Amino acid sequence: MEEKKKMFLFYVSKNRAVLLPKYFMLNHEMAMLRKIIHNNALTQKLKLLEEPEHS
């Protein structure tokens, strides 16, 4: 799993990924998705971006 600036990439095999554009989600949904991924990932190969600070 890897997070880019505009999308999430979920690798289903070495050369295949499912793309999920970030504009499909609200900010709180992205935060929830990051938490779910972090808590349930079976690998240490996660590349998540830092969550923006709320002011």
C-alpha positions in Angstrom: 0.0 0.0 0.0 1.3 3.4 -0.9 -0.2 6.9 -0.6 0.6 9.5 -3.2 -0.3 13.2 -3.2 -3.6 12.6 -5.2 -4.3 8.9 -4.7 -3.9 5.7 -2.7 -2.4 2.6 -4.4 -3.3 -0.8 -3.1 -0.9 -3.4 -4.5 -2.7 -6.7 -5.2 0.4 -8.3 -6.8 4.0 -7.2 -7.7 2.9 -5.5 -10.9 -0.8 -4.6 -10.2 -2.3 -1.9 -8.1 -5.9 -0.7 -7.4 -6.0 3.1 -7.6 -8.3 5.1 -5.3 -8.3 8.8 -6.1 -8.4 11.0 -3.0 -11.1 13.2 -4.4 -13.5 10.3 -3.8 -13.2 10.8 -0.1 -13.6 13.6 2.5 -10.7 14.5 4.8 -12.1 12.6 7.8 -12.7 9.5 5.6 -9.0 9.6 4.5 -7.9 9.8 8.1 -10.1 6.8 8.9 -8.7 4.9 6.0 -5.1 5.6 7.1 -6.0 4.3 10.6 -7.6 1.1 9.2 -4.6 0.4 7.0 -2.1 1.1 9.8 -4.0 -1.2 12.2 -4.6 -4.1 9.8 -1.6 -4.1 7.4 0.1 -7.5 7.2 3.3 -5.9 5.9 5.7 -3.2 7.1 5.9 -1.9 3.5 3.4 1.0 4.0 4.1 4.4 2.6 1.5 6.7 4.1 1.8 10.5 4.0 1.7 12.5 7.1 -1.8 13.7 8.2 -2.2 17.5 7.9 -2.4 19.4 11.1 -5.7 21.0 12.0 -5.5 24.6 13.0 
